[in-house]
Amino acid sequence: MKSVDFYFDFGSPTAYLAATQLPHICADTGAALVWKPILLGGVFQATGNRSPAEVPAKGSYMDEDLKRFARRYQVPYRHNPHFPINTLLLMRGATGLQLREPARFGAYVDAVFHAIWVEPRNLNDPAVVGAVLQGAGFDPAALLALANAQETKDLLKSNTQAAIERGLFGAPTMFVGDEMFWGQDRLDFVREALEQPKEKP
């Protein structure tokens, strides 16, 4: 079975849009979707890349482009006025759940993406994060403890470093085999790669 490695950070609106589409693409092509939480700030720091929002003209254009894609995908999207969101604890939470409670990982991802890019809420505020998690059926204190566990911190750090070594410079980034696709506007290429017949050994 083919698979898609999906590297994401909640702070990326394009990662949110990709996350709304990849499950359908994988279902259509019989592929497995492998979620890879990383810390985008660490990737930027290592590669010298930066958010498009740091270039005012580009950020303004990109927001309109995101709205176009949301309409095409028929999914909700709203610009978050609290952007940028510090996602360190949020990404640690995703990493910890994937490690310790994988069955709850999907619900967590959905809740956080929805809170940032649909509602949109200020997840820079710990009280708001707690309310979002509680509303999604999580124990905020228990999840915070999991996020702050040294094992979780180390795993997110090593996963981010491994992503950088694989060639990542931004998110979302998808891999089908060794082929890399950056940006949610490359999902057509992801689908094409999944639809290609596997080469016989």
N, C-alpha and C positions, 0 to 999 in steps of 0.2 A: 504493500500500500504506500502511495506517495503521501507526503506530509508537507505542511507549511509551518516553518518556524516564524512566529510573529513576535517581533521585539517591539515593546510598547512602553510608554510612560503616560500616566493619566493626564499630565499637564499638556499634552499635545492634542489639539482639536482634530488634527488629521488622523491621529491614532484612534480617536473615538470613532470617526467616520469609517476607518478601515475595520474596526471591531464590529460595526453594524453589518458589514458585508461579508467578511471572511467566513463566518459559519455557513452562510448560504452557498458560497463558492465551493467550500470543502464538501458540503452535503451533495451538491450537484455533481461533483467530480469524484466522489468516493474517497476523498483525501482526509487525513487527520490534521486537525489544527493544534499546534503546539504553542501554547502561550509562554512568552519569555519576558517577564518583568525586568526592566533595567532602569537605571537612573540616568535620565537624559542629560542632566547637568554634568554628570561625570563624563559622558560621551563628548559633550561640547568642550569641556575643559581639556580632554585628551587630544581632540582633533582640531581645535581652533575654530570650530563651527559655532554658530549662535542662532538664536531664535529670529525668524523673519520679522517678528514684532519689534525688534530693536531697530529696524529700518522703517521709519514712519510711513513712507509712501508704499513700501512693500507690504507692511502690516495691514494697512487700510484696504489695499487691493485683495490681499489674501482672505480677509474676512468676508468680502463679497463673494469670492470664489468658493469659500467653504459653504456659503448659503446656497450657491448654485448646485454644488454636489449633494447637499442635504436634500434639496428639492428633487434632484435626479434619483437619489436613493429612496426617496419618500420616508425620510427619518427626521425627527425633530432635532434642531440645533439652534442654540442661542449663544452669541458672543458673551463670554464671562467678563463682566466689568472689573472683577477682582484679579484678573490675569496679570502677571504670572502667579500660579499657585505653587507653593513649595510642596513638592510631592514626596519628599524623603520618607516620612512616616507612612504615607499612603502606599508607596511602592514596597516598603518593608512589610506592610500588612499583607499585600498581595503575595510577596515571596514567602512569608511565614505560613499563610494559609495553603499555598501550593505545596509546601513542605509537610505540614502537619495535619491539615484538614482539607485535602483537595476537593472533597465533595461540596464544600462551601465556597470554593474559589470563584465560581461563575457568578453566584449571587452577589459577592463582594464587588467584583469587577463591574457588573451591571449597575449596582447602587452608586459606586463612586463616579463612573463615567456619566451617569444620569445627573447626579448632583452638580457636577462641574459644567457640563455642556448642554444640558437640557433645562434645568430649573432656572438659572444657574445660581449656585450658592458659593459663599466665601469659605472654601475649605482651607484657607489660611488660619481660620479661627478654630481652635481646638473644640470649643463648645459646639460649633456647627458640625464638625466632623463627628463628634459623639452622638449628636441628634440624628445625623444621617445613618450612622451605623446601627443605632438602636431601632430606627424606623425600618431597617432592612433585616431586623431579627438577630443582630449581633450584640454581644456583651462588649461595650466599648472598653472597659477596663481589661478584660481578658485579651482582647485583640491588641490593645496597646502593649500589654506585657509580651505578647507573642512578637509584635513588631520590634520591640526593644531587646529581645533575646539576642545574645551575641552570635548564636548560630545563624539567626536570620540576617543580621547585619553583615556578617561575613559572606553569606551566600549571595546577597544582592550585590555586594561589592565584587565578588569573583565572577558572577554572571555578567555584570557590566564590563569588567575587564575582558572576559572571553568574547563578548560582543565586539568590543573595540578591536581585538586581535583578529576577528573574523572580517573586519572591514567596515563596521558601522560608523557613521558620522552623524546620524539623525534618526528620528522615529516618526512614523512607523517604518520599520524595515522588515521585509519578508524574504525568506529563503525557501526555494524549492530545490532540494539537493544543494549544489554549490552555487546556484544562480541567485544573485541578490537583486531585490527590487526595493527601491526606496520611494516612499510616498504613497498615499492612498489613491493617487491618480494613476498608479501603475497596476491596479488590481486586474485590469484586462490582461496584462502580461502574465500575472500570477495564474489566472485561469487558463491561459493558453499553455503555460508550462505544465500545469496539472493535467491538461487534456492530451498532451503528447504521450504517445505510447512509450512504455519503458523499453530501453534498448536491451536486447538479449545479450547475456554475457558471452 
